[in-house]
Amino acid sequence: MKITVNGKSTEATDNATVTDLLRELNVETPEYVSVELNGEILDRQDFATAVVSEGDTVEFLYYMGGGAR
């Protein structure tokens, strides 16, 4: 199925969960990534049950802390 991941058209397995997608796309440090599915930030506990569908938009977000000058 075709989905959009971080602004790029991507092929994914049908009925893939967010956890499956993180694995399929070899996302680095998945334990630190936040996931937005169709504009909604998912709770980490929902990654294993949130199913991605044809045409969905997924964003993988990494939050970085900054330092003081």
Buried (B, 14 or more C-beta within 10 A) or exposed (E): BEBBBEEEEBEBEEEBBBBBBBEEBEBEEBEEBEBBBBEEEBEEEEBEEBEBEEEBBBBBEEEEEEEEE
